[in-house]
Structure formats: structure tokens, C-alpha cells
């Protein structure tokens, strides 16, 4: 039996399921002061139906790290930074204990300037004096040569030792090039490390108490995959913003998606839009932003717009609009059966759906009353108002989707072949989930003019997605045969390679290391799910003579689910 | 968090699947390290700096600039059309206000491509700046445009295309032609009879460094630009004047280039040459981007600068000073029309003979170019060309804003050329009529 828990902004959803279907599902209110309490409450609900010994795995999507960041509950971090020449590094000052050190590495990974170890010692001493126990060491081009980061690590001593409780090295965050993102990612990883660790301890203790000590625990990531809790303790930053991914993965579990598709998750306040290409969710090119800081945290490409069931209806002149602001729940939800709603009650999209008869949710009479009162205020017929509101919502979702698709198709490419013959994304289907999914199906179908599906269990698709999401991992390999080195930053693996090392060798090594790394974490990954995303090899020429090859390989375990529950759509 | 003062659109297209030949300087690897550097610096995460995909130039975009013999397809590959399209995208971005400035980081380059194209010269087939300039005129109605070519090689192609155009100011700063390909670009080359002083050549001595370039900018380029008051300023931003470049002898640094860019304040920059792909391009391109975006570029520093080896010698400064004393006069008091070597006046026509060698493709071309000396417009241009690749070819250009008489004249020459000129190929650029015609295929 697979358990999935999605701790969301309003509700915490939990499901237990196996190949035969959903065995139990629970929805509880999220207690933001004590996320653990919400998780335990949901688990207890599940365990009333499912015996603890049947549970093999628990996948957890939690807002813990996100909340810690949003609420500013961040620990002080000492950042030891070797930016080298380029954009002024003071612009990236993320925290008080931010120390810029001399030393630089160039784009080929050659050391241009030695690390200023004296300055590093002084910086470490200053951090100790300030009581800092978390350290991030980040250098420009450290993903090409981690020499300076590794030296700093040595100087900081072992984790849990005299100086540092935890050290995050920039290159271990992945091989992508982007120094400012690397810096911000390392910072946030350090800043939430302790609070995530404490949470993980508490989860494990609670599981033991509930008789679930034998359960494999995974944490959801924003890229539509999971990673083991032990790994999450090291890289807690990867666990942020996993909510939208849970929903997207839910759709994969519930529907057989093979074509280019649009996924719409219509919630209370927002609609999340995701795009599938050839049946696979698209991953954000760079990484998500935490606050105003772009990071390297991989995420599914999800666009959120402020339109949901509880979005307020507004009238401006002749134009009826929905959202983006939410002025509280819909009248259908907040007015008790048989009571009149307040005089100045503001109807929402859900009320409009109730009015036009597409929905039959909660107190329909209150919805009708609110729509009529609001329509009177603006001298429009209530039916017209409701109809236009629904059309406006579908229109806004459609416009945002088009914009997203255009952005995907406008993504820069770097070869003539891709530019002239590149594949363009053209959605053929729309999958809708979330509370108002069924009600919005028809208006959306009319607007998109595409085959529109609302899957079964659409209400708990997020928890189903959480439960069934597989482990994912990705890594980048960089080889330079002129220097005779191959380097996999994420694993800190560097080895010498012969001059004849080729792109084929690099692809093979990348995949082997990826699977090996997963095996080390206790994950048995199916080799078939491993794929090369990007592989290129450039001949390096100097004075008219080929001196070597510059090879880059990117590979991943593609996001997916353990099995599907394709009972068909409604 | 970080924000650009000027919004900047960067059209980055490294054409990772195209080369002239595997070990040619113009190969796949050329912009690889530049891409690495820009990515690692997080350039495109800066608010206001956006990366764009290039468009692809259409046949008419190129045909309104060049006479391609025998035809466009045989002289331009898809990569040339993409590079040209990239410059047009840059123009579109600035003209439609999507960004204040744009930088087309595209390859292959184009500034050695002349009006007539039989093949590749100096790694160039299609003059991508000229394609952009004519696009600016055709689409956005711009007329007065300045092109400042800072590539280390003389921009002889661009000079040739705008030789007779008084509305285009072309200024080239380059290593003295006596010491470097293509061997032209002397101050006395200052434009055709109707555009005297609108071509300005500043041949700098080998070993010119940041100071020399800044002197030339301050004392020659900027005063002339201010006086000309163009609607659009374009920088042909070749980067082979860097002290690490393998095929030239100048000593400019990345920081010096950023300062130069800052002073020039071009609306659109276009990458031209530059073949120190590891030691210079990553840093120079970063410097140009930051400078155009109005950001602090003082931290841009490439490895390997040695004051003793790469510093500018005092003699160079003296020489540059003397140049700067003399050159502004060419613009402000252009010389009177006097046919030089290979030039003559035949009736109402100004005629010059040219021999052109296409080094990359090993083609030799002999050309006779005739300009009708019209009193009410730029005058119709007639070019007769033959090369080791093609027999006699005729090109007729009726320029924008041509007077009706010149238009008639141009059409008549084209018709006559087709009927009994004995030309294998004829091409007509009819700008007032908005069309390009070809015959002989």
C-alpha cells in the first residue's frame, strides 16, 4: 500500500492506495503552526481504514521549508564566496555573514587565481564569533572545478564538528552554470537545514509511534519526483514548492497522457497551469524563484494565475472580470443553508457557476441571491453577469495558457537545426482538476476548443500524485579531454579520462553514475527511466589543431508514477 | 533583485551546428565559452535583460541589400539567414520598444560582405548590419543611421554598400590596413561623390590599447556622431582587437571594450569577428552586455593581461593623437569631388573599377560600378561584375527616395541589360517600387 500526504495551504490531503485503487482518503485542515499535527491527524485517519503493516511507502509533500522561508524563520548562514572577476559580487549579498574571498576559476575550470586562504581563515573566525554554525561555500565556475570549495570545506572541518553543523558546497547543488542561483540555493539550503532536520526527526518518531517504522519515507520535490528523507535532510531546499508537482503527478496517475496537453488545477484562489509534451511534464528551464531570488531548484513548469472558485467577481464599465483577488470564500460555502447572505456580499466564480447551473455546490440559494444583488448594483441582468463571469474566467485561463505555450515555443535554441526544424508545442487536450473542475469543464472546452477531460478522483489528485510519484534524480557531466578530466559536480566525482574519451563514453558514465547514486540512497531505479536530456561535444581547436573535446552531458530519471489508476474520465 | 538601468534584449545564437570547416576560426566552438560565461554570471536573471531567439531573414530582406550572383541560395547558407535574421530581431526589439537596446550575439559575421556577393570574403557572405539597416528603413521608416565598426579588420563590405549613401554614416576603427587583412580603410577613403565625408576610416597602429581607442572615440567618433545626429546608432562589435586575439595585433581589454561601448551608447550592437574564443570573447561579451544595460562593468577582467607585454606604448599614443587631429576634418570639411585611381567621370556617370578577392572562397572578381550623378537624388547605381565563378553579371539599384527620372533610368538599364546586354545574370533592386527582380536562371 502506498501512502501520499500533500500538506497544502488550506487542506492536508492523504490517500492510501494500491494497484486496485484508492483504499482510503482523508482531508483535514492544515494547521500552519504545527504541520506535524496535521500530518499525524491525516495518518491516523488513514490508519482507521488501512492496517499499518500493509503500508510500504509514504511520500510526503510538505510546505515546511517553503513556510520557513516565507515566514523568515531562517537561520544565520556564513557564506564564503569566491566570485572572481565579473559582475560585482557585492550585489548578491544575501546575509550578514557574507564573505567575498580572493580566488578565481575560469570557464574551462582552470585556476586563474589561488584561493586567499588567509582571508578565508579570517572569515571563518568572524562567523564563529558571530555564532554562525551553517556554512555555504560557493565559487564561480565551481561546477567546472571545485578546488576552492573543497579547500574551504577542509578548513571548516567535519560536519557537526567544532566549527560547522552543516556545510553546503555550491557544486553539489548540480552542474548547471549560474553563480548567483548557486549562491542563493546554497544559502536557502543552509538556512532551512536545521528546521527541516528537526521536522524529519519528529516525523520519524511519530511514524514509529503509529507502527509505521518500517515504512520507506520519501519527500516530494518541485520537479515531479521524490527523494528519500535521508537525502532531503542534506538538501532540504529541494523540497520547497512541491505542491503543484503533486497535482501534476496526480494527473499522470489518473489519466493516460500521450499527447501534448494542458493541465489545469483550479483551486480556491489560483489556477495552476502545466504543460505536457509527448506525455511528459515540462520542467522549468532554469529553476524556481524563492522570493526575489532565482535558484537552481528544478521544478515543473507551472504558471499560476489568480483565478479560482473563490475569486471575486468584479464589474468595470461593461466588462465583467474574475479575480485576481479573493475576498473570502464563496457565498455558497460561507452562508448557512436557509440564511440570507449579507447585503454587500460579493459573489465569486463558484457562485456564478452555481447560478448558471454548471455547479451544484453548497448553498445554491445564497449564490443566486448574491449574484442577483451584485447584478442589480451594476445594472446588469444576473444571468448575463454570471454567464460573463464564467466566460471571463475561462478566457483568462485560456489567455494565460496561450502565453505560457508561446513562451515555451520562444525558448532560445542554439543550433540551426532546432531553430528551423524544432518541435513546437501544440496542445491537443485539456485536463482539468481541482474543486470547480467539473463545473468549468464545459466553459473551458468551448474556449480552448479542445477535447477536455476531468478525471475521476480529481479532488484528491494531489495526494494520489504524491503517493505514486517515483524517485527522480538528475546530474550533469562535464569532460575536457585536453585537460583529461571528467567531473560530475552533483556527486563531487572527478576522474581522469584518456584523450580518446568520447561523447558515448560520457553518456554511459553519466547514466551509470546516476543509477549508482540512486542505489547508494537505497533506491532501485529502473534503468529504462533514465534518459539523456542533453549531450554535446565540441572539438577544441588551438592554432588550427584539434586539442581535445569539450563534452557536456545532462541526464535524469524522468518524472513518473509507480503505476496508474486509469479508470477513465467523467 | 538585480536590475538593469537600460533594458537590453540579447539575441544569442551560437549556431552550435555550423562551421566553415572543423578547425576554422568560425566553428561550432566559437561562442561556447561566451555562453558559459553569460550563464554563469546569471546575466539573463537580471531584471531587464532578456534572451531572445533570432528570426530568420527572408530572401527579400537580403535581396534588397545585395546583388547575389548567381543567386542568393548559392552564396548564403541557412546559418547566414539566421545571423541576418538575428540582427533584424534586434532591430525589431528596439523599434517596438520591447527593450531600449539590443545586442545580436550571432554568427557568422558579415562586415566584409560587399554590395556584390559571389562567395565568402573574410568569413562573411551576407552583410548582416546592412540587412538590419535596410530592414530599419523598410519597416520602420528610419533614414539617418550611423554604423560604428569597432572590429579590428576594416569593415570594407559595409563601406562598399554605403559608399554612395549620404544618409548612412559609416565609421570604422581598425588596425592599419598596411598590417592586416583586408588592406583597406585609409582616411582618404571617405565616400562616393554624393556621400563625401560619410565614410570615416580610423586606421589605428598595431599595439593600440584602451587609451588609444578611447582617444579615437573621444576626439573623432563622438564629435562626428553628435553632428550627424543619427536616428539609430549601430555598433559592429567585432572583438578581435583584444590583446589575446590570434590573428590581429591590438591590445584592447574587455574593460576597455566595455568603456568604449558605454561612451558610444549604441542602440544596437552586432557581433562581428573575434576569434580568441576562450581568452577574450567570454569577457568582452559580458562587458558589452553590462555596459549596454547601464550596469557596473568594472569587475569584468580577463586573465592574462600583462602591462609590460600588452600596455600601449607611448609612440602609439603619439601616432593616434596625430590621426585624431586630422580625421575629423574629413567629415566636417569633406574633400571636393576628384576622381582617384581607377575612378573617372563619363558624362553624367561616376565610374570606378574594382578588383575584389574573396579570400575564404578563393574567387576573384572584376567590377565596374557606375553612379548616375543626379541633382535631385542619390542617383541610380549600376554594377557590372564578372568573377572566376560567374560570367558577366549586371546589378541595378534604384535607391530609396530616388527621383522619378532615376527610377525610369534604372528600369530602362535593367530592361536593356536583359534584352541585349550579354549578361548571364541580371538583378534589380527597385526600392521605390518595393521589389527585387532577377533574371538569367
HADDOCK unambig.tbl for C-alpha pairs under 7 A between the chains (distance, minus, plus):
assign (segid A and resid 85 and name CA) (segid B and resid 299 and name CA) 5.38 0.50 0.50
assign (segid A and resid 85 and name CA) (segid B and resid 300 and name CA) 5.53 0.50 0.50
assign (segid A and resid 85 and name CA) (segid B and resid 301 and name CA) 5.57 0.50 0.50
assign (segid A and resid 86 and name CA) (segid B and resid 299 and name CA) 4.85 0.50 0.50
assign (segid A and resid 86 and name CA) (segid B and resid 300 and name CA) 4.29 0.50 0.50
assign (segid A and resid 86 and name CA) (segid B and resid 301 and name CA) 6.61 0.50 0.50
assign (segid A and resid 87 and name CA) (segid B and resid 41 and name CA) 6.74 0.50 0.50
assign (segid A and resid 87 and name CA) (segid B and resid 297 and name CA) 6.63 0.50 0.50
assign (segid A and resid 87 and name CA) (segid B and resid 299 and name CA) 5.79 0.50 0.50
assign (segid A and resid 87 and name CA) (segid B and resid 300 and name CA) 6.68 0.50 0.50
assign (segid A and resid 88 and name CA) (segid B and resid 299 and name CA) 5.72 0.50 0.50
assign (segid A and resid 107 and name CA) (segid B and resid 33 and name CA) 6.53 0.50 0.50
assign (segid A and resid 107 and name CA) (segid B and resid 36 and name CA) 6.51 0.50 0.50
assign (segid A and resid 107 and name CA) (segid B and resid 37 and name CA) 6.48 0.50 0.50
assign (segid A and resid 112 and name CA) (segid B and resid 303 and name CA) 6.76 0.50 0.50
assign (segid A and resid 141 and name CA) (segid B and resid 40 and name CA) 6.89 0.50 0.50
assign (segid A and resid 177 and name CA) (segid B and resid 36 and name CA) 6.86 0.50 0.50
assign (segid A and resid 177 and name CA) (segid B and resid 39 and name CA) 5.72 0.50 0.50
assign (segid A and resid 177 and name CA) (segid B and resid 40 and name CA) 4.55 0.50 0.50
assign (segid A and resid 178 and name CA) (segid B and resid 39 and name CA) 5.44 0.50 0.50
assign (segid A and resid 178 and name CA) (segid B and resid 40 and name CA) 3.84 0.50 0.50
assign (segid A and resid 178 and name CA) (segid B and resid 41 and name CA) 5.94 0.50 0.50
assign (segid A and resid 178 and name CA) (segid B and resid 42 and name CA) 5.11 0.50 0.50
assign (segid A and resid 179 and name CA) (segid B and resid 40 and name CA) 5.11 0.50 0.50
assign (segid A and resid 179 and name CA) (segid B and resid 41 and name CA) 5.82 0.50 0.50
assign (segid A and resid 179 and name CA) (segid B and resid 42 and name CA) 6.38 0.50 0.50
assign (segid A and resid 180 and name CA) (segid B and resid 41 and name CA) 6.90 0.50 0.50
assign (segid A and resid 180 and name CA) (segid B and resid 42 and name CA) 6.01 0.50 0.50
assign (segid A and resid 292 and name CA) (segid B and resid 1 and name CA) 6.07 0.50 0.50
assign (segid A and resid 293 and name CA) (segid B and resid 1 and name CA) 6.94 0.50 0.50
assign (segid A and resid 410 and name CA) (segid B and resid 53 and name CA) 6.57 0.50 0.50
assign (segid A and resid 411 and name CA) (segid B and resid 53 and name CA) 6.90 0.50 0.50
assign (segid A and resid 412 and name CA) (segid B and resid 52 and name CA) 6.01 0.50 0.50
assign (segid A and resid 412 and name CA) (segid B and resid 53 and name CA) 4.71 0.50 0.50
assign (segid A and resid 413 and name CA) (segid B and resid 53 and name CA) 6.79 0.50 0.50
assign (segid A and resid 414 and name CA) (segid B and resid 13 and name CA) 5.46 0.50 0.50
assign (segid A and resid 414 and name CA) (segid B and resid 14 and name CA) 5.68 0.50 0.50
assign (segid A and resid 414 and name CA) (segid B and resid 15 and name CA) 5.56 0.50 0.50
assign (segid A and resid 414 and name CA) (segid B and resid 16 and name CA) 5.96 0.50 0.50
assign (segid A and resid 415 and name CA) (segid B and resid 15 and name CA) 4.61 0.50 0.50
assign (segid A and resid 415 and name CA) (segid B and resid 16 and name CA) 4.92 0.50 0.50
assign (segid A and resid 415 and name CA) (segid B and resid 17 and name CA) 5.44 0.50 0.50
assign (segid A and resid 416 and name CA) (segid B and resid 15 and name CA) 5.68 0.50 0.50
assign (segid A and resid 416 and name CA) (segid B and resid 17 and name CA) 6.44 0.50 0.50
assign (segid A and resid 416 and name CA) (segid B and resid 79 and name CA) 6.52 0.50 0.50
assign (segid A and resid 538 and name CA) (segid B and resid 29 and name CA) 5.97 0.50 0.50
assign (segid A and resid 539 and name CA) (segid B and resid 29 and name CA) 6.90 0.50 0.50
assign (segid A and resid 540 and name CA) (segid B and resid 29 and name CA) 6.83 0.50 0.50
assign (segid A and resid 541 and name CA) (segid B and resid 23 and name CA) 6.16 0.50 0.50
assign (segid A and resid 544 and name CA) (segid B and resid 23 and name CA) 5.49 0.50 0.50
assign (segid A and resid 544 and name CA) (segid B and resid 24 and name CA) 6.93 0.50 0.50
assign (segid A and resid 545 and name CA) (segid B and resid 23 and name CA) 6.68 0.50 0.50
assign (segid A and resid 546 and name CA) (segid B and resid 23 and name CA) 6.91 0.50 0.50
